[in-house]
Amino acid sequence: MNIEHKYRILEKIMQSEDDILLNEIDSLLNISNKDFWHDLPNQVKQSINKAKQELDNGEGIPHEQVMAEVRNRYLKK
């Protein structure tokens, strides 16, 4: 990619007011050091914490078992 094309991309980014686009670029380029956890809704955080607690209590299903069930259900037809 030539330098002129890169500058055109930069120009579009600088002119953009689209927060979604800019956040996607930020994420794609891994520029931000910001922890995404703080941006999650409380309900999502609670669900994740509940799932982690269930796994800590041995209530989860092992990955190998889930994958075997998926293979048997969807790949053996």
C-alpha contacts under 8 A as a table, 3 or more apart, distances in Angstrom:
res1	aa1	res2	aa2	distance
1	M	5	H	6.68
1	M	6	K	7.23
2	N	5	H	5.55
2	N	6	K	6.60
3	I	6	K	5.03
3	I	7	Y	6.26
4	E	7	Y	5.10
4	E	8	R	6.30
5	H	8	R	5.07
5	H	9	I	6.33
6	K	9	I	5.09
6	K	10	L	6.23
7	Y	10	L	4.93
7	Y	11	E	6.01
8	R	11	E	4.99
8	R	12	K	6.28
9	I	12	K	5.21
9	I	13	I	6.30
10	L	13	I	5.04
10	L	14	M	6.12
11	E	14	M	5.09
11	E	15	Q	6.21
12	K	15	Q	5.17
12	K	16	S	6.05
13	I	16	S	5.18
13	I	22	L	7.34
16	S	22	L	7.64
18	D	21	L	5.38
18	D	22	L	6.27
19	D	22	L	5.03
19	D	23	N	5.93
20	I	23	N	5.15
20	I	24	E	6.16
21	L	24	E	5.07
21	L	25	I	6.25
22	L	25	I	5.07
22	L	26	D	6.08
23	N	26	D	4.92
23	N	27	S	6.07
24	E	27	S	5.02
24	E	28	L	5.93
25	I	28	L	4.97
25	I	29	L	6.04
26	D	29	L	5.37
26	D	30	N	5.85
26	D	31	I	5.38
26	D	32	S	6.32
27	S	30	N	4.88
27	S	31	I	6.68
27	S	32	S	7.10
28	L	31	I	7.98
30	N	33	N	7.80
35	D	38	H	6.33
35	D	39	D	7.94
36	F	39	D	5.35
36	F	40	L	6.81
37	W	40	L	5.43
37	W	45	K	7.68
40	L	44	V	6.36
40	L	45	K	6.50
41	P	44	V	5.41
41	P	45	K	6.48
42	N	45	K	5.00
42	N	46	Q	6.09
43	Q	46	Q	5.12
43	Q	47	S	6.23
44	V	47	S	5.07
44	V	48	I	6.20
45	K	48	I	5.17
45	K	49	N	6.12
46	Q	49	N	5.11
46	Q	50	K	6.03
47	S	50	K	5.07
47	S	51	A	6.16
48	I	51	A	5.11
48	I	52	K	6.17
49	N	52	K	5.05
49	N	53	Q	6.16
50	K	53	Q	5.10
50	K	54	E	6.20
51	A	54	E	5.04
51	A	55	L	6.25
52	K	55	L	5.11
52	K	56	D	6.18
53	Q	56	D	4.95
53	Q	57	N	6.21
54	E	57	N	5.02
54	E	58	G	6.40
54	E	59	E	5.13
54	E	60	G	6.31
55	L	58	G	5.05
55	L	59	E	5.39
55	L	60	G	4.90
56	D	59	E	7.47
61	I	65	Q	6.76
61	I	66	V	6.82
62	P	65	Q	5.38
62	P	66	V	6.53
63	H	66	V	5.17
63	H	67	M	6.12
64	E	67	M	5.15
64	E	68	A	6.10
65	Q	68	A	5.10
65	Q	69	E	6.23
66	V	69	E	5.15
66	V	70	V	6.22
67	M	70	V	5.04
67	M	71	R	6.08
68	A	71	R	5.12
68	A	72	N	6.11
69	E	72	N	5.15
69	E	73	R	5.98
70	V	73	R	5.13
70	V	74	Y	5.78
70	V	75	L	7.38
71	R	74	Y	5.49
71	R	75	L	4.91
71	R	76	K	6.73
72	N	75	L	5.94
72	N	76	K	5.51
73	R	76	K	6.48
73	R	77	K	7.82
74	Y	77	K	6.72
